[in-house]
């Protein structure tokens, strides 16, 4: 399944054709994407870098699940490269008309859309679309159920690299609702490929993955899991993906697994705290940490645009004839 996805996202010359998953991409390719993204990172107060490299290309955002930051980030990325961008919030509208996802894609393909940025609550939709589009069309996974969120993984890796460039010396804890998190899975894929020394998955037993062989050491005690960490990546409690009865008591959850100022003392003194957003303040993270000096949450957002520019350019530039 996983190598199948990786096969599908590479063309015959081994170039990236779609971005469906970070699983299977090696450190060289990941580093090249991060290097390209770094050039697009906007520094506060400095003019943003824009380019014309995708002038004449059209990107469609197809979001079947709510999103603010990822959607806006892809939109700005496409615009800053000179592409046209079409935003379609499909929610239930075409579903109720009985149109399949593939019909929607085929319709837009007929209008010469070059790239589809797709978010969907089910697994396998991006793969199915990638199997069916014309060879010059790219599919970018913008969030697939609990399974993949590759541009988030890249922006997380870029943010870590800006603060702590030597991945092989890092202790990284991913904390929270790992079971339902595509952010965690993509982070695990990229951080293990980049050689993070000690990758830890920290969650109550009920929120650790079941029957899944993710790299990383499991911890069910937060204080042990974040001890001496250089990076603590907090995750959102995914209420919408939980079975009834599985939703924790939030006050108790915060006591046991919330990031707060006292817990910062357990990490390395210069550790950074990450969160993909949107945050449940007071649940997985306290206001003081979220708004404090160790949080790099808005840097993640800033890096997100740069990463999406790098990915769009990588996927679409070779199609400029
Ligand atoms: C994440 C997502 O939607 O997967 N957010 C995001 O992309 N910024 C994380 C989340 O919803 O918890």
py3Dmol code that shows the C-alpha trace and the ligand (Angstrom):
import py3Dmol

protein = """\
ATOM      1  CA  UNK A   1       0.000   0.000   0.000  1.00  0.00           C
ATOM      2  CA  UNK A   2       2.681   2.444   1.082  1.00  0.00           C
ATOM      3  CA  UNK A   3       5.267   1.566  -1.540  1.00  0.00           C
ATOM      4  CA  UNK A   4       2.403   1.593  -4.015  1.00  0.00           C
ATOM      5  CA  UNK A   5       1.730   5.233  -3.075  1.00  0.00           C
ATOM      6  CA  UNK A   6       5.391   6.074  -3.437  1.00  0.00           C
ATOM      7  CA  UNK A   7       5.542   4.365  -6.821  1.00  0.00           C
ATOM      8  CA  UNK A   8       2.532   6.314  -7.958  1.00  0.00           C
ATOM      9  CA  UNK A   9       4.014   9.645  -6.920  1.00  0.00           C
ATOM     10  CA  UNK A  10       7.243   9.152  -8.877  1.00  0.00           C
ATOM     11  CA  UNK A  11       7.500   9.173 -12.656  1.00  0.00           C
ATOM     12  CA  UNK A  12       9.608   6.788 -14.752  1.00  0.00           C
ATOM     13  CA  UNK A  13      12.709   8.941 -14.249  1.00  0.00           C
ATOM     14  CA  UNK A  14      12.139   8.873 -10.503  1.00  0.00           C
ATOM     15  CA  UNK A  15      11.018  12.518 -10.383  1.00  0.00           C
ATOM     16  CA  UNK A  16       8.217  13.601  -8.077  1.00  0.00           C
ATOM     17  CA  UNK A  17       5.017  13.698 -10.070  1.00  0.00           C
ATOM     18  CA  UNK A  18       2.431  13.894  -7.287  1.00  0.00           C
ATOM     19  CA  UNK A  19       2.821  14.466  -3.553  1.00  0.00           C
ATOM     20  CA  UNK A  20       0.693  11.835  -1.846  1.00  0.00           C
ATOM     21  CA  UNK A  21       2.797  10.780   1.132  1.00  0.00           C
ATOM     22  CA  UNK A  22       6.215  11.391   2.648  1.00  0.00           C
ATOM     23  CA  UNK A  23       6.488   7.692   3.350  1.00  0.00           C
ATOM     24  CA  UNK A  24       9.159   6.266   1.090  1.00  0.00           C
ATOM     25  CA  UNK A  25      10.792   9.583   0.134  1.00  0.00           C
ATOM     26  CA  UNK A  26      14.483   9.542   1.009  1.00  0.00           C
ATOM     27  CA  UNK A  27      16.553  12.126   2.860  1.00  0.00           C
ATOM     28  CA  UNK A  28      18.100  13.495  -0.341  1.00  0.00           C
ATOM     29  CA  UNK A  29      14.760  14.278  -1.915  1.00  0.00           C
ATOM     30  CA  UNK A  30      13.282  15.620   1.315  1.00  0.00           C
ATOM     31  CA  UNK A  31      16.314  17.839   1.885  1.00  0.00           C
ATOM     32  CA  UNK A  32      16.074  19.180  -1.670  1.00  0.00           C
ATOM     33  CA  UNK A  33      12.430  20.140  -1.045  1.00  0.00           C
ATOM     34  CA  UNK A  34      13.352  21.829   2.237  1.00  0.00           C
ATOM     35  CA  UNK A  35      16.226  23.706   0.557  1.00  0.00           C
ATOM     36  CA  UNK A  36      13.925  24.953  -2.166  1.00  0.00           C
ATOM     37  CA  UNK A  37      11.318  25.976   0.426  1.00  0.00           C
ATOM     38  CA  UNK A  38      13.915  27.836   2.494  1.00  0.00           C
ATOM     39  CA  UNK A  39      14.475  30.241  -0.399  1.00  0.00           C
ATOM     40  CA  UNK A  40      10.812  31.186  -0.337  1.00  0.00           C
ATOM     41  CA  UNK A  41      10.552  31.806   3.407  1.00  0.00           C
ATOM     42  CA  UNK A  42       9.390  35.355   4.022  1.00  0.00           C
ATOM     43  CA  UNK A  43      11.387  37.124   6.715  1.00  0.00           C
ATOM     44  CA  UNK A  44       9.451  39.580   8.883  1.00  0.00           C
ATOM     45  CA  UNK A  45       9.564  43.025   7.337  1.00  0.00           C
ATOM     46  CA  UNK A  46      11.351  41.896   4.187  1.00  0.00           C
ATOM     47  CA  UNK A  47       9.471  41.822   0.898  1.00  0.00           C
ATOM     48  CA  UNK A  48       8.044  38.396   0.085  1.00  0.00           C
ATOM     49  CA  UNK A  49       9.634  36.534  -2.779  1.00  0.00           C
ATOM     50  CA  UNK A  50       7.307  36.160  -5.705  1.00  0.00           C
ATOM     51  CA  UNK A  51       8.042  34.423  -8.953  1.00  0.00           C
ATOM     52  CA  UNK A  52       6.536  33.894 -12.341  1.00  0.00           C
ATOM     53  CA  UNK A  53       7.576  30.291 -12.601  1.00  0.00           C
ATOM     54  CA  UNK A  54       4.010  28.975 -12.742  1.00  0.00           C
ATOM     55  CA  UNK A  55       2.478  31.729 -14.875  1.00  0.00           C
ATOM     56  CA  UNK A  56      -0.165  30.141 -17.106  1.00  0.00           C
ATOM     57  CA  UNK A  57      -0.703  27.198 -14.766  1.00  0.00           C
ATOM     58  CA  UNK A  58      -3.955  26.608 -12.894  1.00  0.00           C
ATOM     59  CA  UNK A  59      -4.206  25.043  -9.460  1.00  0.00           C
ATOM     60  CA  UNK A  60      -7.543  23.877  -7.991  1.00  0.00           C
ATOM     61  CA  UNK A  61      -8.083  23.587  -4.247  1.00  0.00           C
ATOM     62  CA  UNK A  62     -10.622  20.808  -3.678  1.00  0.00           C
ATOM     63  CA  UNK A  63     -11.451  20.700   0.007  1.00  0.00           C
ATOM     64  CA  UNK A  64     -13.982  18.112   1.101  1.00  0.00           C
ATOM     65  CA  UNK A  65     -13.154  18.847   4.738  1.00  0.00           C
ATOM     66  CA  UNK A  66     -12.996  22.199   6.500  1.00  0.00           C
ATOM     67  CA  UNK A  67      -9.700  24.053   6.487  1.00  0.00           C
ATOM     68  CA  UNK A  68      -8.550  27.585   6.976  1.00  0.00           C
ATOM     69  CA  UNK A  69      -4.804  27.637   7.142  1.00  0.00           C
ATOM     70  CA  UNK A  70      -3.915  24.852   4.722  1.00  0.00           C
ATOM     71  CA  UNK A  71      -6.299  26.133   2.096  1.00  0.00           C
ATOM     72  CA  UNK A  72      -5.176  29.743   2.456  1.00  0.00           C
ATOM     73  CA  UNK A  73      -1.567  28.634   2.450  1.00  0.00           C
ATOM     74  CA  UNK A  74      -1.903  26.732  -0.843  1.00  0.00           C
ATOM     75  CA  UNK A  75      -3.781  29.672  -2.314  1.00  0.00           C
ATOM     76  CA  UNK A  76      -1.070  32.170  -1.419  1.00  0.00           C
ATOM     77  CA  UNK A  77       1.637  29.755  -2.565  1.00  0.00           C
ATOM     78  CA  UNK A  78       0.044  29.347  -5.990  1.00  0.00           C
ATOM     79  CA  UNK A  79      -0.484  33.109  -6.372  1.00  0.00           C
ATOM     80  CA  UNK A  80       3.052  33.944  -5.340  1.00  0.00           C
ATOM     81  CA  UNK A  81       4.310  31.710  -8.155  1.00  0.00           C
ATOM     82  CA  UNK A  82       2.076  33.427 -10.694  1.00  0.00           C
ATOM     83  CA  UNK A  83      -0.439  30.565 -11.073  1.00  0.00           C
ATOM     84  CA  UNK A  84      -4.207  30.928 -11.207  1.00  0.00           C
ATOM     85  CA  UNK A  85      -6.009  29.348  -8.280  1.00  0.00           C
ATOM     86  CA  UNK A  86      -9.535  28.064  -8.091  1.00  0.00           C
ATOM     87  CA  UNK A  87     -11.080  27.388  -4.676  1.00  0.00           C
ATOM     88  CA  UNK A  88     -13.829  24.821  -4.386  1.00  0.00           C
ATOM     89  CA  UNK A  89     -15.303  23.972  -1.001  1.00  0.00           C
ATOM     90  CA  UNK A  90     -17.147  20.882  -1.947  1.00  0.00           C
ATOM     91  CA  UNK A  91     -18.505  19.876   1.452  1.00  0.00           C
ATOM     92  CA  UNK A  92     -21.773  18.285   0.505  1.00  0.00           C
ATOM     93  CA  UNK A  93     -22.801  20.387  -2.446  1.00  0.00           C
ATOM     94  CA  UNK A  94     -21.743  18.241  -5.369  1.00  0.00           C
ATOM     95  CA  UNK A  95     -22.178  15.120  -3.245  1.00  0.00           C
ATOM     96  CA  UNK A  96     -25.845  15.892  -2.972  1.00  0.00           C
ATOM     97  CA  UNK A  97     -26.017  16.318  -6.726  1.00  0.00           C
ATOM     98  CA  UNK A  98     -24.628  12.816  -7.011  1.00  0.00           C
ATOM     99  CA  UNK A  99     -21.441  13.900  -8.715  1.00  0.00           C
ATOM    100  CA  UNK A 100     -18.469  11.767  -7.815  1.00  0.00           C
ATOM    101  CA  UNK A 101     -15.116  13.216  -6.857  1.00  0.00           C
ATOM    102  CA  UNK A 102     -13.699  11.841 -10.057  1.00  0.00           C
ATOM    103  CA  UNK A 103     -16.380  13.532 -12.150  1.00  0.00           C
ATOM    104  CA  UNK A 104     -15.523  16.847 -10.491  1.00  0.00           C
ATOM    105  CA  UNK A 105     -11.857  16.316 -11.259  1.00  0.00           C
ATOM    106  CA  UNK A 106     -12.541  15.353 -14.863  1.00  0.00           C
ATOM    107  CA  UNK A 107     -14.701  18.445 -15.338  1.00  0.00           C
ATOM    108  CA  UNK A 108     -11.949  20.698 -14.041  1.00  0.00           C
ATOM    109  CA  UNK A 109      -9.312  18.837 -16.022  1.00  0.00           C
ATOM    110  CA  UNK A 110     -11.317  19.685 -19.123  1.00  0.00           C
ATOM    111  CA  UNK A 111     -10.873  23.347 -18.116  1.00  0.00           C
ATOM    112  CA  UNK A 112      -7.105  22.785 -18.104  1.00  0.00           C
ATOM    113  CA  UNK A 113      -6.442  22.607 -14.400  1.00  0.00           C
ATOM    114  CA  UNK A 114      -2.808  21.494 -13.931  1.00  0.00           C
ATOM    115  CA  UNK A 115      -2.783  20.582 -10.251  1.00  0.00           C
ATOM    116  CA  UNK A 116      -5.377  19.368  -7.776  1.00  0.00           C
ATOM    117  CA  UNK A 117      -4.850  20.090  -4.092  1.00  0.00           C
ATOM    118  CA  UNK A 118      -7.143  17.681  -2.310  1.00  0.00           C
ATOM    119  CA  UNK A 119      -8.278  17.297   1.299  1.00  0.00           C
ATOM    120  CA  UNK A 120     -10.663  14.487   2.146  1.00  0.00           C
ATOM    121  CA  UNK A 121     -11.883  12.740   5.293  1.00  0.00           C
ATOM    122  CA  UNK A 122     -11.496   9.291   3.720  1.00  0.00           C
ATOM    123  CA  UNK A 123      -8.287   7.490   2.889  1.00  0.00           C
ATOM    124  CA  UNK A 124      -7.413   6.639  -0.688  1.00  0.00           C
ATOM    125  CA  UNK A 125      -9.204   9.464  -2.524  1.00  0.00           C
ATOM    126  CA  UNK A 126      -5.999  11.302  -3.505  1.00  0.00           C
ATOM    127  CA  UNK A 127      -4.500   8.025  -4.682  1.00  0.00           C
ATOM    128  CA  UNK A 128      -7.567   7.214  -6.764  1.00  0.00           C
ATOM    129  CA  UNK A 129      -7.469  10.669  -8.375  1.00  0.00           C
ATOM    130  CA  UNK A 130      -3.719  10.361  -9.046  1.00  0.00           C
ATOM    131  CA  UNK A 131      -4.366   7.049 -10.794  1.00  0.00           C
ATOM    132  CA  UNK A 132      -6.907   8.694 -13.057  1.00  0.00           C
ATOM    133  CA  UNK A 133      -5.581  12.116 -14.078  1.00  0.00           C
ATOM    134  CA  UNK A 134      -3.759  12.872 -17.317  1.00  0.00           C
ATOM    135  CA  UNK A 135       0.016  12.488 -17.185  1.00  0.00           C
ATOM    136  CA  UNK A 136       0.672  16.232 -17.107  1.00  0.00           C
ATOM    137  CA  UNK A 137      -1.631  16.765 -14.092  1.00  0.00           C
ATOM    138  CA  UNK A 138      -0.344  16.707 -10.495  1.00  0.00           C
ATOM    139  CA  UNK A 139      -2.181  15.698  -7.322  1.00  0.00           C
ATOM    140  CA  UNK A 140      -1.168  17.177  -3.972  1.00  0.00           C
ATOM    141  CA  UNK A 141      -2.451  15.631  -0.792  1.00  0.00           C
ATOM    142  CA  UNK A 142      -3.608  18.422   1.549  1.00  0.00           C
ATOM    143  CA  UNK A 143      -4.834  16.083   4.280  1.00  0.00           C
ATOM    144  CA  UNK A 144      -6.079  12.517   4.012  1.00  0.00           C
ATOM    145  CA  UNK A 145      -8.128  11.202   6.904  1.00  0.00           C
ATOM    146  CA  UNK A 146      -5.729  10.155   9.685  1.00  0.00           C
ATOM    147  CA  UNK A 147      -3.117   8.931   7.200  1.00  0.00           C
ATOM    148  CA  UNK A 148      -1.122  11.600   5.363  1.00  0.00           C
ATOM    149  CA  UNK A 149      -0.536  15.336   5.374  1.00  0.00           C
ATOM    150  CA  UNK A 150       2.759  15.588   3.514  1.00  0.00           C
ATOM    151  CA  UNK A 151       3.087  19.380   3.198  1.00  0.00           C
ATOM    152  CA  UNK A 152       2.488  19.663   6.953  1.00  0.00           C
ATOM    153  CA  UNK A 153       5.283  17.148   7.549  1.00  0.00           C
ATOM    154  CA  UNK A 154       7.600  19.197   5.358  1.00  0.00           C
ATOM    155  CA  UNK A 155       6.780  22.496   7.034  1.00  0.00           C
ATOM    156  CA  UNK A 156       7.326  20.893  10.419  1.00  0.00           C
ATOM    157  CA  UNK A 157      10.714  19.552   9.320  1.00  0.00           C
ATOM    158  CA  UNK A 158      11.675  22.949   7.899  1.00  0.00           C
ATOM    159  CA  UNK A 159      10.716  24.697  11.140  1.00  0.00           C
ATOM    160  CA  UNK A 160      12.755  22.230  13.183  1.00  0.00           C
ATOM    161  CA  UNK A 161      15.733  22.579  10.829  1.00  0.00           C
ATOM    162  CA  UNK A 162      15.732  26.379  11.166  1.00  0.00           C
ATOM    163  CA  UNK A 163      16.144  26.052  14.938  1.00  0.00           C
ATOM    164  CA  UNK A 164      18.048  22.778  15.208  1.00  0.00           C
ATOM    165  CA  UNK A 165      19.775  21.839  11.969  1.00  0.00           C
ATOM    166  CA  UNK A 166      21.365  18.575  13.068  1.00  0.00           C
ATOM    167  CA  UNK A 167      18.475  16.088  12.932  1.00  0.00           C
ATOM    168  CA  UNK A 168      20.716  13.210  13.946  1.00  0.00           C
ATOM    169  CA  UNK A 169      21.296  14.713  17.375  1.00  0.00           C
ATOM    170  CA  UNK A 170      17.658  15.483  18.187  1.00  0.00           C
ATOM    171  CA  UNK A 171      15.149  14.090  20.641  1.00  0.00           C
ATOM    172  CA  UNK A 172      11.665  14.803  19.303  1.00  0.00           C
ATOM    173  CA  UNK A 173       8.401  14.040  21.118  1.00  0.00           C
ATOM    174  CA  UNK A 174       5.092  13.982  19.255  1.00  0.00           C
ATOM    175  CA  UNK A 175       2.404  14.332  21.907  1.00  0.00           C
ATOM    176  CA  UNK A 176      -1.330  13.832  21.913  1.00  0.00           C
ATOM    177  CA  UNK A 177      -3.920  12.295  19.674  1.00  0.00           C
ATOM    178  CA  UNK A 178      -1.526  10.265  17.549  1.00  0.00           C
ATOM    179  CA  UNK A 179      -4.121   7.666  16.678  1.00  0.00           C
ATOM    180  CA  UNK A 180      -6.237  10.087  14.638  1.00  0.00           C
ATOM    181  CA  UNK A 181      -3.460  12.337  13.386  1.00  0.00           C
ATOM    182  CA  UNK A 182      -2.256  12.611   9.800  1.00  0.00           C
ATOM    183  CA  UNK A 183       0.100  15.339  11.064  1.00  0.00           C
ATOM    184  CA  UNK A 184       1.800  12.818  13.354  1.00  0.00           C
ATOM    185  CA  UNK A 185       2.128  10.206  10.618  1.00  0.00           C
ATOM    186  CA  UNK A 186       3.652  12.604   8.116  1.00  0.00           C
ATOM    187  CA  UNK A 187       5.976  13.956  10.820  1.00  0.00           C
ATOM    188  CA  UNK A 188       7.093  10.433  11.655  1.00  0.00           C
ATOM    189  CA  UNK A 189       7.755   9.718   7.968  1.00  0.00           C
ATOM    190  CA  UNK A 190       9.894  12.798   7.393  1.00  0.00           C
ATOM    191  CA  UNK A 191      11.698  12.852  10.739  1.00  0.00           C
ATOM    192  CA  UNK A 192      12.647   9.190  10.595  1.00  0.00           C
ATOM    193  CA  UNK A 193      13.915   9.597   7.011  1.00  0.00           C
ATOM    194  CA  UNK A 194      15.997  12.598   8.121  1.00  0.00           C
ATOM    195  CA  UNK A 195      17.546  10.494  10.867  1.00  0.00           C
ATOM    196  CA  UNK A 196      16.164  11.991  14.094  1.00  0.00           C
ATOM    197  CA  UNK A 197      18.029  10.272  16.912  1.00  0.00           C
ATOM    198  CA  UNK A 198      15.179   9.653  19.314  1.00  0.00           C
ATOM    199  CA  UNK A 199      11.605   9.896  18.077  1.00  0.00           C
ATOM    200  CA  UNK A 200       8.974   9.489  20.772  1.00  0.00           C
ATOM    201  CA  UNK A 201       5.227   9.035  20.502  1.00  0.00           C
ATOM    202  CA  UNK A 202       3.549  10.242  23.674  1.00  0.00           C
ATOM    203  CA  UNK A 203      -0.158   9.655  24.290  1.00  0.00           C
ATOM    204  CA  UNK A 204      -2.670   7.977  26.548  1.00  0.00           C
ATOM    205  CA  UNK A 205      -2.964   4.354  25.529  1.00  0.00           C
ATOM    206  CA  UNK A 206      -6.377   5.026  23.978  1.00  0.00           C
ATOM    207  CA  UNK A 207      -4.835   7.575  21.578  1.00  0.00           C
ATOM    208  CA  UNK A 208      -1.782   5.601  20.506  1.00  0.00           C
ATOM    209  CA  UNK A 209      -2.073   3.893  17.105  1.00  0.00           C
ATOM    210  CA  UNK A 210      -3.361   0.338  17.064  1.00  0.00           C
ATOM    211  CA  UNK A 211      -1.861  -2.395  14.889  1.00  0.00           C
ATOM    212  CA  UNK A 212       0.413   0.000  13.106  1.00  0.00           C
ATOM    213  CA  UNK A 213       4.130  -0.186  12.993  1.00  0.00           C
ATOM    214  CA  UNK A 214       5.175   3.453  13.261  1.00  0.00           C
ATOM    215  CA  UNK A 215       8.835   4.124  13.987  1.00  0.00           C
ATOM    216  CA  UNK A 216       9.335   5.729  17.405  1.00  0.00           C
ATOM    217  CA  UNK A 217       9.246   4.814  21.063  1.00  0.00           C
ATOM    218  CA  UNK A 218       5.832   4.843  22.741  1.00  0.00           C
ATOM    219  CA  UNK A 219       5.269   6.627  26.038  1.00  0.00           C
ATOM    220  CA  UNK A 220       2.050   6.813  28.017  1.00  0.00           C
ATOM    221  CA  UNK A 221       3.516   9.195  30.599  1.00  0.00           C
ATOM    222  CA  UNK A 222       4.071  12.708  29.304  1.00  0.00           C
ATOM    223  CA  UNK A 223       6.754  13.707  31.788  1.00  0.00           C
ATOM    224  CA  UNK A 224       8.856  10.705  30.789  1.00  0.00           C
ATOM    225  CA  UNK A 225       8.114  11.212  27.103  1.00  0.00           C
ATOM    226  CA  UNK A 226       9.235  14.838  26.899  1.00  0.00           C
ATOM    227  CA  UNK A 227      12.255  14.530  29.191  1.00  0.00           C
ATOM    228  CA  UNK A 228      15.324  16.153  27.591  1.00  0.00           C
ATOM    229  CA  UNK A 229      13.526  16.735  24.306  1.00  0.00           C
ATOM    230  CA  UNK A 230      14.743  19.370  21.857  1.00  0.00           C
ATOM    231  CA  UNK A 231      11.391  19.511  20.097  1.00  0.00           C
ATOM    232  CA  UNK A 232       7.888  18.902  21.437  1.00  0.00           C
ATOM    233  CA  UNK A 233       5.209  18.650  18.788  1.00  0.00           C
ATOM    234  CA  UNK A 234       1.722  18.948  20.263  1.00  0.00           C
ATOM    235  CA  UNK A 235      -1.275  17.610  18.361  1.00  0.00           C
ATOM    236  CA  UNK A 236      -4.878  18.707  18.289  1.00  0.00           C
ATOM    237  CA  UNK A 237      -7.415  16.395  19.921  1.00  0.00           C
ATOM    238  CA  UNK A 238      -9.370  15.279  16.834  1.00  0.00           C
ATOM    239  CA  UNK A 239     -12.850  15.290  18.324  1.00  0.00           C
ATOM    240  CA  UNK A 240     -14.422  14.769  14.911  1.00  0.00           C
ATOM    241  CA  UNK A 241     -12.529  11.524  14.333  1.00  0.00           C
ATOM    242  CA  UNK A 242     -13.281   9.932  17.702  1.00  0.00           C
ATOM    243  CA  UNK A 243     -15.835   7.282  18.482  1.00  0.00           C
ATOM    244  CA  UNK A 244     -18.425   8.346  21.056  1.00  0.00           C
ATOM    245  CA  UNK A 245     -17.155   7.483  24.505  1.00  0.00           C
ATOM    246  CA  UNK A 246     -13.563   7.791  23.388  1.00  0.00           C
ATOM    247  CA  UNK A 247     -13.384  11.557  23.920  1.00  0.00           C
ATOM    248  CA  UNK A 248     -11.308  12.283  26.995  1.00  0.00           C
ATOM    249  CA  UNK A 249     -12.290  14.567  29.823  1.00  0.00           C
ATOM    250  CA  UNK A 250     -10.497  17.744  28.760  1.00  0.00           C
ATOM    251  CA  UNK A 251      -9.475  19.014  32.182  1.00  0.00           C
ATOM    252  CA  UNK A 252      -8.032  15.619  33.014  1.00  0.00           C
ATOM    253  CA  UNK A 253      -6.396  15.395  29.614  1.00  0.00           C
ATOM    254  CA  UNK A 254      -4.728  18.753  30.138  1.00  0.00           C
ATOM    255  CA  UNK A 255      -3.466  17.659  33.529  1.00  0.00           C
ATOM    256  CA  UNK A 256      -1.918  14.506  32.109  1.00  0.00           C
ATOM    257  CA  UNK A 257      -0.955  15.431  28.535  1.00  0.00           C
ATOM    258  CA  UNK A 258      -1.205  19.211  28.201  1.00  0.00           C
ATOM    259  CA  UNK A 259       1.851  21.330  27.499  1.00  0.00           C
ATOM    260  CA  UNK A 260       2.192  24.007  30.165  1.00  0.00           C
ATOM    261  CA  UNK A 261       4.971  26.100  31.671  1.00  0.00           C
ATOM    262  CA  UNK A 262       5.805  23.567  34.379  1.00  0.00           C
ATOM    263  CA  UNK A 263       6.341  20.869  31.758  1.00  0.00           C
ATOM    264  CA  UNK A 264       8.657  23.112  29.742  1.00  0.00           C
ATOM    265  CA  UNK A 265      11.128  22.622  32.605  1.00  0.00           C
ATOM    266  CA  UNK A 266      11.365  18.910  31.806  1.00  0.00           C
ATOM    267  CA  UNK A 267      12.468  19.504  28.214  1.00  0.00           C
ATOM    268  CA  UNK A 268      15.890  20.804  27.200  1.00  0.00           C
ATOM    269  CA  UNK A 269      16.244  24.484  28.160  1.00  0.00           C
ATOM    270  CA  UNK A 270      16.050  25.711  24.569  1.00  0.00           C
ATOM    271  CA  UNK A 271      13.412  23.249  23.350  1.00  0.00           C
ATOM    272  CA  UNK A 272      10.845  24.466  20.850  1.00  0.00           C
ATOM    273  CA  UNK A 273       7.112  23.759  21.055  1.00  0.00           C
ATOM    274  CA  UNK A 274       5.132  23.149  17.886  1.00  0.00           C
ATOM    275  CA  UNK A 275       1.429  22.811  17.065  1.00  0.00           C
ATOM    276  CA  UNK A 276      -0.118  22.444  13.589  1.00  0.00           C
ATOM    277  CA  UNK A 277      -3.217  24.447  14.515  1.00  0.00           C
ATOM    278  CA  UNK A 278      -6.035  24.881  15.075  1.00  0.00           C
ATOM    279  CA  UNK A 279      -5.277  24.726  18.804  1.00  0.00           C
ATOM    280  CA  UNK A 280      -7.614  23.634  21.560  1.00  0.00           C
ATOM    281  CA  UNK A 281      -6.218  26.114  24.056  1.00  0.00           C
ATOM    282  CA  UNK A 282      -6.319  24.820  27.607  1.00  0.00           C
ATOM    283  CA  UNK A 283      -6.617  21.245  26.371  1.00  0.00           C
ATOM    284  CA  UNK A 284      -3.434  20.148  24.613  1.00  0.00           C
ATOM    285  CA  UNK A 285      -1.592  23.435  25.195  1.00  0.00           C
ATOM    286  CA  UNK A 286      -1.867  26.260  27.714  1.00  0.00           C
ATOM    287  CA  UNK A 287      -2.181  29.883  26.627  1.00  0.00           C
ATOM    288  CA  UNK A 288       1.112  30.720  28.316  1.00  0.00           C
ATOM    289  CA  UNK A 289       3.025  28.182  26.214  1.00  0.00           C
ATOM    290  CA  UNK A 290       1.088  28.825  23.002  1.00  0.00           C
ATOM    291  CA  UNK A 291       1.826  32.551  23.232  1.00  0.00           C
ATOM    292  CA  UNK A 292       5.208  32.216  24.894  1.00  0.00           C
ATOM    293  CA  UNK A 293       8.772  32.506  23.628  1.00  0.00           C
ATOM    294  CA  UNK A 294       9.353  28.787  23.045  1.00  0.00           C
ATOM    295  CA  UNK A 295       6.381  28.356  20.702  1.00  0.00           C
ATOM    296  CA  UNK A 296       7.190  28.329  16.984  1.00  0.00           C
ATOM    297  CA  UNK A 297       3.577  27.905  15.908  1.00  0.00           C
ATOM    298  CA  UNK A 298       3.356  31.015  13.733  1.00  0.00           C
ATOM    299  CA  UNK A 299       6.729  30.207  12.178  1.00  0.00           C
ATOM    300  CA  UNK A 300       5.181  26.889  11.139  1.00  0.00           C
ATOM    301  CA  UNK A 301       2.370  28.802   9.451  1.00  0.00           C
ATOM    302  CA  UNK A 302       4.844  31.079   7.687  1.00  0.00           C
ATOM    303  CA  UNK A 303       6.935  28.113   6.546  1.00  0.00           C
ATOM    304  CA  UNK A 304       3.791  26.426   5.257  1.00  0.00           C
ATOM    305  CA  UNK A 305       3.464  28.890   2.395  1.00  0.00           C
ATOM    306  CA  UNK A 306       7.132  28.456   1.449  1.00  0.00           C
ATOM    307  CA  UNK A 307       6.883  24.666   1.514  1.00  0.00           C
ATOM    308  CA  UNK A 308       3.773  24.700  -0.667  1.00  0.00           C
ATOM    309  CA  UNK A 309       5.510  27.014  -3.142  1.00  0.00           C
ATOM    310  CA  UNK A 310       8.433  24.591  -3.287  1.00  0.00           C
ATOM    311  CA  UNK A 311       6.184  21.579  -3.810  1.00  0.00           C
ATOM    312  CA  UNK A 312       4.008  23.247  -6.455  1.00  0.00           C
ATOM    313  CA  UNK A 313       7.070  24.419  -8.337  1.00  0.00           C
ATOM    314  CA  UNK A 314       8.732  21.005  -8.138  1.00  0.00           C
ATOM    315  CA  UNK A 315       5.655  19.234  -9.424  1.00  0.00           C
ATOM    316  CA  UNK A 316       4.687  21.691 -12.115  1.00  0.00           C
ATOM    317  CA  UNK A 317       7.892  23.230 -13.429  1.00  0.00           C
ATOM    318  CA  UNK A 318       8.899  20.225 -15.531  1.00  0.00           C
ATOM    319  CA  UNK A 319       5.535  20.390 -17.202  1.00  0.00           C
ATOM    320  CA  UNK A 320       6.370  23.808 -18.628  1.00  0.00           C
ATOM    321  CA  UNK A 321       7.299  22.906 -22.165  1.00  0.00           C
TER     322      UNK A 321
END
"""
ligand_1 = """\
12
LIG
C -4.174 19.869 10.718
C -5.078 19.139 9.791
O -6.094 19.655 9.376
O -4.721 18.036 9.483
N -4.227 21.240 10.602
C -3.617 21.807 9.580
O -3.474 21.262 8.512
N -3.126 23.015 9.834
C -4.184 19.441 12.076
C -5.470 19.306 12.777
O -6.529 19.542 12.238
O -5.399 18.897 13.919
"""
view = py3Dmol.view(width=600, height=400)
view.addModel(protein, "pdb")
view.setStyle({"model": 0}, {"cartoon": {"style": "trace"}})
view.addModel(ligand_1, "xyz")
view.setStyle({"model": 1}, {"stick": {}})
view.zoomTo()
view.show()
